[in-house]
Amino acid sequence: MTLPHRPRGVLRADVAPGEWDVNLYDPAPDIAPYVEYYWIVRWDRRGQSPYRQQVLSHPNVHLVFEEPHAAVYGIVRSVFTRELVGAGHVFGIRFRAGGFRPFLGGPVADLADRVVPAAELFGPKITRVSDTVLATADELDRVASAETYLRSILPAPTDDATVPDPLVAEVAAIVARLTANPDLFRVDDVAEEAGMSVRRLQRLFAEYVGANPKWVLRRARLLEVAERARRGVGVDWAGLAADLGYADQAHLTRDFTATVGAPPARYAKAGPGRG
């Protein structure tokens, strides 16, 4: 599947249509419980100044095949910035929230705000896989190579389970609920809806997501604000603040400004960042 638009959370995407291109691809059914999609970004800025693209990150871990080496990107709790220079391309795997835990074998919170060389986590073989993926011209063949590798490192199910880790689906469903419909505002409400204690919810998020439930709730609201701003003029900011559980419009404005660096109304009119 190739999507006709850039992923939600890419800041100021509509004001820089020619700076870079991205294609997204669905995972195979057996990989889908762990991977949300594959992404391929290409850019060509030869003879031009560097371009700084910012992304309001989601609660997802990414495995990225790029030069000079493959890397694992944990959740970025601020704004992620990538400078595009010259010409190049990268291939990324966006894991579902919770979906990287079986591959990591430890708390995903350990990766928060970190970029770790993939070879440190998976050994030298991943370097060869990355080289193969980046050298392959056909994008579907790239996806196939990446999936073959993922299947080779996915832990086998235990004797009493049909999947490597049944908690992955539970955590992914909770996060999907929060990010798709940001109408829950308190961690207590999330725990109650999920049928567990707040303490267990917090432990699950530290182990599987890599950020606490409060951060995920706040990021879901900010992503919604950014999306409304992207659509253009005519936003009822006071009404949106109420819908998202903010005390008032000023609270929404302060929260968005603290993360993105501009009030939502001004952000909606801003041009692309330049290096």
DRENDO-1510 file (C-alpha; in Angstrom, 1 decimal, always signed):
<recs>
REC; n; res; u; v; w
REC; 1; MET; +0.0; +0.0; +0.0 .
REC; 2; THR; +1.3; +3.4; -0.9 .
REC; 3; LEU; -0.4; +6.3; +0.8 .
REC; 4; PRO; -1.1; +9.6; -1.0 .
REC; 5; HIS; -0.2; +11.8; +2.0 .
REC; 6; ARG; +2.4; +12.1; +4.6 .
REC; 7; PRO; +2.0; +10.5; +8.0 .
REC; 8; ARG; +0.1; +12.3; +10.7 .
REC; 9; GLY; +2.5; +14.2; +12.9 .
REC; 10; VAL; +4.9; +15.4; +10.2 .
REC; 11; LEU; +5.0; +19.1; +11.0 .
REC; 12; ARG; +4.4; +21.7; +8.2 .
REC; 13; ALA; +4.2; +18.9; +5.6 .
REC; 14; ASP; +1.8; +20.8; +3.3 .
REC; 15; VAL; +4.1; +23.8; +2.9 .
REC; 16; ALA; +7.1; +21.8; +1.6 .
REC; 17; PRO; +5.6; +19.4; -1.0 .
REC; 18; GLY; +8.8; +18.9; -3.0 .
REC; 19; GLU; +11.3; +18.6; -0.2 .
REC; 20; TRP; +11.0; +14.8; +0.2 .
REC; 21; ASP; +8.8; +11.9; -0.7 .
REC; 22; VAL; +7.6; +9.1; +1.5 .
REC; 23; ASN; +5.9; +5.7; +0.6 .
REC; 24; LEU; +4.2; +3.5; +3.2 .
REC; 25; TYR; +3.7; -0.2; +3.0 .
REC; 26; ASP; +1.6; -2.6; +5.0 .
REC; 27; PRO; +3.2; -5.6; +6.7 .
REC; 28; ALA; +2.4; -9.2; +5.9 .
REC; 29; PRO; -0.3; -10.8; +8.2 .
REC; 30; ASP; +2.1; -12.7; +10.3 .
REC; 31; ILE; +4.2; -9.5; +11.0 .
REC; 32; ALA; +1.2; -7.2; +11.4 .
REC; 33; PRO; +0.8; -7.8; +15.1 .
REC; 34; TYR; +4.2; -6.2; +15.7 .
REC; 35; VAL; +4.7; -3.8; +12.7 .
REC; 36; GLU; +2.4; -0.9; +11.8 .
REC; 37; TYR; +4.0; -0.2; +8.5 .
REC; 38; TYR; +7.2; +0.2; +6.6 .
REC; 39; TRP; +8.3; +3.6; +5.3 .
REC; 40; ILE; +10.7; +4.7; +2.6 .
REC; 41; VAL; +11.8; +8.3; +2.4 .
REC; 42; ARG; +13.7; +9.8; -0.5 .
REC; 43; TRP; +15.1; +13.3; -0.9 .
REC; 44; ASP; +17.3; +15.1; -3.4 .
REC; 45; ARG; +18.5; +18.5; -2.3 .
REC; 46; ARG; +21.8; +18.6; -4.3 .
REC; 47; GLY; +22.7; +22.2; -4.9 .
REC; 48; GLN; +20.2; +23.5; -2.3 .
REC; 49; SER; +20.5; +24.4; +1.3 .
REC; 50; PRO; +19.8; +21.8; +4.0 .
REC; 51; TYR; +16.2; +21.2; +5.0 .
REC; 52; ARG; +15.1; +20.6; +8.5 .
REC; 53; GLN; +12.0; +18.4; +8.8 .
REC; 54; GLN; +10.3; +18.1; +12.2 .
REC; 55; VAL; +8.0; +15.3; +13.4 .
REC; 56; LEU; +5.7; +15.2; +16.4 .
REC; 57; SER; +6.5; +11.6; +17.3 .
REC; 58; HIS; +4.0; +8.9; +18.1 .
REC; 59; PRO; +4.5; +6.2; +20.8 .
REC; 60; ASN; +6.3; +3.9; +18.4 .
REC; 61; VAL; +9.8; +2.5; +18.1 .
REC; 62; HIS; +11.5; +2.6; +14.6 .
REC; 63; LEU; +14.2; +0.3; +13.2 .
REC; 64; VAL; +15.8; +2.4; +10.4 .
REC; 65; PHE; +18.1; +1.2; +7.7 .
REC; 66; GLU; +20.3; +4.1; +6.8 .
REC; 67; GLU; +23.8; +5.3; +6.2 .
REC; 68; PRO; +26.3; +4.9; +7.9 .
REC; 69; HIS; +24.5; +2.1; +9.9 .
REC; 70; ALA; +21.1; +0.8; +10.9 .
REC; 71; ALA; +19.7; +2.2; +14.1 .
REC; 72; VAL; +16.9; +1.8; +16.5 .
REC; 73; TYR; +15.0; +5.0; +17.4 .
REC; 74; GLY; +13.2; +4.9; +20.7 .
REC; 75; ILE; +10.2; +7.2; +21.4 .
REC; 76; VAL; +11.2; +10.8; +21.1 .
REC; 77; ARG; +9.3; +12.7; +23.8 .
REC; 78; SER; +10.1; +16.2; +22.4 .
REC; 79; VAL; +10.0; +17.0; +18.6 .
REC; 80; PHE; +12.2; +14.8; +16.3 .
REC; 81; THR; +14.2; +16.8; +13.8 .
REC; 82; ARG; +16.0; +15.4; +10.7 .
REC; 83; GLU; +18.2; +17.5; +8.5 .
REC; 84; LEU; +18.1; +16.5; +4.8 .
REC; 85; VAL; +21.3; +17.2; +3.0 .
REC; 86; GLY; +22.3; +16.2; -0.6 .
REC; 87; ALA; +20.5; +13.2; -1.9 .
REC; 88; GLY; +19.6; +10.0; -0.1 .
REC; 89; HIS; +17.0; +7.5; +1.1 .
REC; 90; VAL; +16.2; +5.5; +4.2 .
REC; 91; PHE; +14.0; +2.5; +4.9 .
REC; 92; GLY; +12.2; +2.3; +8.2 .
REC; 93; ILE; +10.1; -0.1; +10.2 .
REC; 94; ARG; +7.5; +1.5; +12.4 .
REC; 95; PHE; +6.6; -1.0; +15.1 .
REC; 96; ARG; +3.2; -0.9; +16.8 .
REC; 97; ALA; +3.1; +0.5; +20.3 .
REC; 98; GLY; +4.3; -2.5; +22.3 .
REC; 99; GLY; +5.3; -4.4; +19.2 .
REC; 100; PHE; +9.1; -3.9; +19.6 .
REC; 101; ARG; +9.1; -5.5; +23.1 .
REC; 102; PRO; +9.4; -9.2; +21.9 .
REC; 103; PHE; +12.4; -8.2; +19.7 .
REC; 104; LEU; +14.1; -6.2; +22.3 .
REC; 105; GLY; +13.7; -8.7; +25.2 .
REC; 106; GLY; +13.7; -5.9; +27.8 .
REC; 107; PRO; +11.9; -2.7; +28.9 .
REC; 108; VAL; +11.2; -0.4; +25.9 .
REC; 109; ALA; +11.5; +2.6; +28.3 .
REC; 110; ASP; +15.3; +2.0; +28.2 .
REC; 111; LEU; +15.2; +3.3; +24.6 .
REC; 112; ALA; +13.3; +6.5; +25.3 .
REC; 113; ASP; +14.9; +9.6; +23.6 .
REC; 114; ARG; +17.8; +7.4; +22.4 .
REC; 115; VAL; +19.2; +6.3; +19.0 .
REC; 116; VAL; +21.0; +3.0; +19.4 .
REC; 117; PRO; +23.1; +1.3; +16.6 .
REC; 118; ALA; +21.0; -1.7; +15.6 .
REC; 119; ALA; +24.1; -4.0; +15.7 .
REC; 120; GLU; +24.3; -3.4; +19.5 .
REC; 121; LEU; +20.9; -4.9; +19.9 .
REC; 122; PHE; +20.8; -7.5; +17.2 .
REC; 123; GLY; +24.4; -8.4; +16.3 .
REC; 124; PRO; +26.4; -7.9; +13.0 .
REC; 125; LYS; +23.9; -9.7; +10.8 .
REC; 126; ILE; +21.6; -6.7; +10.7 .
REC; 127; THR; +24.3; -4.6; +9.1 .
REC; 128; ARG; +24.3; -7.0; +6.1 .
REC; 129; VAL; +20.5; -6.9; +6.0 .
REC; 130; SER; +20.6; -3.1; +6.0 .
REC; 131; ASP; +23.1; -3.0; +3.2 .
REC; 132; THR; +20.9; -5.4; +1.1 .
REC; 133; VAL; +17.7; -3.4; +1.8 .
REC; 134; LEU; +19.3; +0.0; +0.9 .
REC; 135; ALA; +20.9; -1.4; -2.3 .
REC; 136; THR; +17.7; -3.0; -3.6 .
REC; 137; ALA; +15.9; -0.9; -6.2 .
REC; 138; ASP; +12.4; -2.4; -5.9 .
REC; 139; GLU; +10.6; -1.1; -2.8 .
REC; 140; LEU; +8.5; -4.3; -2.4 .
REC; 141; ASP; +11.7; -6.4; -2.5 .
REC; 142; ARG; +13.0; -4.2; +0.3 .
REC; 143; VAL; +10.0; -4.9; +2.4 .
REC; 144; ALA; +10.3; -8.6; +1.7 .
REC; 145; SER; +14.0; -8.6; +2.8 .
REC; 146; ALA; +13.1; -6.8; +6.0 .
REC; 147; GLU; +10.3; -9.1; +6.8 .
REC; 148; THR; +12.4; -12.2; +6.3 .
REC; 149; TYR; +14.9; -10.8; +8.8 .
REC; 150; LEU; +12.1; -10.0; +11.3 .
REC; 151; ARG; +10.8; -13.5; +11.1 .
REC; 152; SER; +14.3; -14.9; +11.8 .
REC; 153; ILE; +14.5; -12.9; +15.1 .
REC; 154; LEU; +11.0; -13.1; +16.4 .
REC; 155; PRO; +10.9; -15.3; +19.6 .
REC; 156; ALA; +9.0; -18.5; +19.4 .
REC; 157; PRO; +5.8; -18.8; +21.4 .
REC; 158; THR; +5.9; -20.4; +24.8 .
REC; 159; ASP; +4.3; -23.7; +25.5 .
REC; 160; ASP; +1.1; -22.1; +26.8 .
REC; 161; ALA; +0.7; -19.4; +24.2 .
REC; 162; THR; +0.0; -19.2; +20.5 .
REC; 163; VAL; +2.0; -16.0; +20.0 .
REC; 164; PRO; +5.4; -14.9; +21.4 .
REC; 165; ASP; +3.8; -12.4; +23.8 .
REC; 166; PRO; +0.1; -12.0; +24.2 .
REC; 167; LEU; +0.5; -8.7; +26.1 .
REC; 168; VAL; +1.6; -7.1; +22.8 .
REC; 169; ALA; -1.9; -7.1; +21.4 .
REC; 170; GLU; -3.4; -5.8; +24.7 .
REC; 171; VAL; -1.0; -2.9; +24.9 .
REC; 172; ALA; -1.3; -2.1; +21.2 .
REC; 173; ALA; -5.1; -1.9; +21.6 .
REC; 174; ILE; -4.9; +0.4; +24.5 .
REC; 175; VAL; -2.6; +2.8; +22.8 .
REC; 176; ALA; -4.6; +2.7; +19.5 .
REC; 177; ARG; -7.7; +3.6; +21.5 .
REC; 178; LEU; -5.9; +6.6; +23.0 .
REC; 179; THR; -4.4; +7.9; +19.8 .
REC; 180; ALA; -7.4; +7.4; +17.5 .
REC; 181; ASN; -9.9; +9.0; +19.8 .
REC; 182; PRO; -8.3; +11.5; +22.3 .
REC; 183; ASP; -11.4; +11.7; +24.5 .
REC; 184; LEU; -9.8; +10.2; +27.6 .
REC; 185; PHE; -8.0; +12.8; +29.6 .
REC; 186; ARG; -6.9; +11.1; +32.8 .
REC; 187; VAL; -4.7; +8.1; +33.5 .
REC; 188; ASP; -7.3; +6.8; +36.0 .
REC; 189; ASP; -9.9; +6.8; +33.2 .
REC; 190; VAL; -7.6; +4.8; +30.9 .
REC; 191; ALA; -6.9; +2.2; +33.6 .
REC; 192; GLU; -10.6; +1.9; +34.4 .
REC; 193; GLU; -11.5; +1.4; +30.7 .
REC; 194; ALA; -8.7; -1.2; +30.3 .
REC; 195; GLY; -9.9; -3.0; +33.4 .
REC; 196; MET; -6.6; -2.7; +35.4 .
REC; 197; SER; -5.0; -0.7; +38.1 .
REC; 198; VAL; -3.2; +2.5; +37.4 .
REC; 199; ARG; +0.0; +0.9; +38.7 .
REC; 200; ARG; -0.3; -2.1; +36.3 .
REC; 201; LEU; -1.0; +0.2; +33.4 .
REC; 202; GLN; +2.1; +2.3; +34.2 .
REC; 203; ARG; +4.2; -0.9; +34.4 .
REC; 204; LEU; +2.9; -2.1; +31.1 .
REC; 205; PHE; +3.6; +1.2; +29.4 .
REC; 206; ALA; +7.2; +1.3; +30.7 .
REC; 207; GLU; +7.8; -2.3; +29.7 .
REC; 208; TYR; +6.1; -2.3; +26.3 .
REC; 209; VAL; +5.5; +1.3; +25.1 .
REC; 210; GLY; +8.5; +3.2; +26.3 .
REC; 211; ALA; +6.6; +6.2; +27.6 .
REC; 212; ASN; +4.1; +6.6; +30.5 .
REC; 213; PRO; +0.4; +6.8; +30.0 .
REC; 214; LYS; +0.3; +10.5; +30.8 .
REC; 215; TRP; +2.7; +11.3; +28.0 .
REC; 216; VAL; +0.7; +9.2; +25.5 .
REC; 217; LEU; -2.5; +11.0; +26.4 .
REC; 218; ARG; -0.8; +14.4; +26.0 .
REC; 219; ARG; +0.8; +13.5; +22.7 .
REC; 220; ALA; -2.5; +12.2; +21.3 .
REC; 221; ARG; -4.0; +15.6; +22.1 .
REC; 222; LEU; -1.1; +17.5; +20.5 .
REC; 223; LEU; -1.2; +15.4; +17.4 .
REC; 224; GLU; -4.9; +16.2; +17.1 .
REC; 225; VAL; -4.2; +20.0; +17.5 .
REC; 226; ALA; -1.4; +19.8; +14.9 .
REC; 227; GLU; -3.8; +18.0; +12.5 .
REC; 228; ARG; -6.5; +20.5; +12.9 .
REC; 229; ALA; -4.0; +23.3; +12.3 .
REC; 230; ARG; -2.8; +21.6; +9.2 .
REC; 231; ARG; -6.2; +21.6; +7.7 .
REC; 232; GLY; -6.2; +25.4; +7.6 .
REC; 233; VAL; -8.3; +28.4; +8.8 .
REC; 234; GLY; -11.5; +28.3; +10.7 .
REC; 235; VAL; -10.5; +26.2; +13.7 .
REC; 236; ASP; -12.6; +26.9; +16.8 .
REC; 237; TRP; -9.6; +26.7; +19.2 .
REC; 238; ALA; -11.8; +27.3; +22.3 .
REC; 239; GLY; -14.1; +24.5; +21.2 .
REC; 240; LEU; -11.2; +22.2; +20.4 .
REC; 241; ALA; -9.7; +22.9; +23.8 .
REC; 242; ALA; -12.9; +21.8; +25.5 .
REC; 243; ASP; -13.2; +18.7; +23.3 .
REC; 244; LEU; -9.6; +17.6; +24.2 .
REC; 245; GLY; -10.0; +18.2; +28.0 .
REC; 246; TYR; -8.0; +21.4; +28.3 .
REC; 247; ALA; -9.1; +23.8; +31.0 .
REC; 248; ASP; -9.4; +26.6; +28.3 .
REC; 249; GLN; -7.9; +27.8; +25.0 .
REC; 250; ALA; -4.9; +29.3; +26.8 .
REC; 251; HIS; -4.0; +26.0; +28.3 .
REC; 252; LEU; -4.1; +24.3; +24.9 .
REC; 253; THR; -2.0; +27.1; +23.4 .
REC; 254; ARG; +0.7; +26.8; +26.2 .
REC; 255; ASP; +0.9; +23.1; +25.8 .
REC; 256; PHE; +1.2; +23.1; +22.0 .
REC; 257; THR; +3.7; +26.0; +22.1 .
REC; 258; ALA; +5.9; +24.3; +24.7 .
REC; 259; THR; +6.3; +21.3; +22.4 .
REC; 260; VAL; +6.2; +22.6; +18.9 .
REC; 261; GLY; +7.6; +26.0; +19.5 .
REC; 262; ALA; +4.8; +28.1; +18.1 .
REC; 263; PRO; +1.1; +28.7; +19.1 .
REC; 264; PRO; -1.3; +26.6; +17.0 .
REC; 265; ALA; -2.8; +29.5; +15.1 .
REC; 266; ARG; +0.7; +30.8; +14.1 .
REC; 267; TYR; +1.9; +27.3; +13.4 .
REC; 268; ALA; -0.9; +26.8; +10.9 .
REC; 269; LYS; +0.5; +29.8; +8.8 .
REC; 270; ALA; +4.2; +29.1; +9.3 .
REC; 271; GLY; +6.5; +28.1; +6.5 .
REC; 272; PRO; +9.0; +25.2; +6.4 .
REC; 273; GLY; +12.1; +25.3; +8.6 .
REC; 274; ARG; +15.4; +26.0; +7.0 .
REC; 275; GLY; +18.9; +25.0; +8.1 .
</recs>
